[in-house]
């Protein structure tokens, strides 16, 4: 859900670009988490803010980052003939 329905605009890129790049990096296994906040907000600050109203949110996020069920990264390399 976090990566769906981006509006293509300069403002969206400014505020959400890093988040979309981090989600793609997580999907391909290049990092163990992805950015949850907006405009460069670090995850710890964002999670602490949400923990105030949603107790257990930090645990929920940790489980989400750890669960890679249904994600298969396939690397295909074509042989190049000389």
PyMOL commands that set and color helices and strands:
alter all, ss='L'
color gray80, all
select helices_A, chain A and resi 10-27+43-51+57-66
alter helices_A, ss='H'
color red, helices_A
deselect
rebuild
show_as cartoon
